[in-house]
Amino acid sequence: MTAGETELPAAGVEELTGPDGVARCAWGNTASDYAEYHDTEWGVPLRGETALFERLSLEAFQSGLSWLTILRKREAFRSAFAGFDPGAVAAFTDDDVARLLADARIVRNRAKVHATIGNARAIAELDTPLDDLLWSFAPDRHDRPASMADVPAVTPESTAMAKTLKKRGFTFVGPTTCYAMMQATGMVDDHVAGCHRAV
């Protein structure tokens, strides 16, 4: 959840204490789905080709939309995209594309559907495991943000990741998407000071 994707309360006040009395990053207090995601997943180091492919794909689908929309459709995405098994998705045909574009449970965006399939095929062509490639961009040092206003949308590392992925045939992997994925998978820890997850 980058600064550009932050969904703060309507008043714009960065209230860290949620209705349940738990102090968390302000966006985590705007919906129960967000609270669960914030408390259990966001910023937790994640490994595994399938898991990382899923996060990269979902971040791409999120582009231009609310993350809450994607989060609430996550199980449908998993079902539609064969559990985000890159090998299975790489084998998708035109019939699969038609099936996905007709599936009202997911975001039916032709470019993003094609990008997900193309990215699965790009994974198959990698000369290094996806884990190693993505995690190679994790910074050695990352300062905890004091508030959401201090959370960047793009960093030199996410820009470098996007450039490398594009060179290797990936699409819908701009610097902002890459940074959101880095946050989500614990490559950086952007839990703000005062959040119960900030350790």
Buried (B, 14 or more C-beta within 10 A) or exposed (E): BBBEBBBBEEEEEBBBEBEEEBBBBBBBBBBEBBBEBBBEBBBEEBBEBBBBBBBBBBBBBBBEBEBBEBBEBBEBBBEBBBEBBBEBBBBBEEEBBEEBEEBEEBBEBEEBBBBBBBBBBBBEEBEEBBBEBBBEBBEEEBEBBEBBEEBBBBBEBBBBBBBBBBEBBBBBBBBBBBBBBBBBBBBBBBBBEBBBBBE
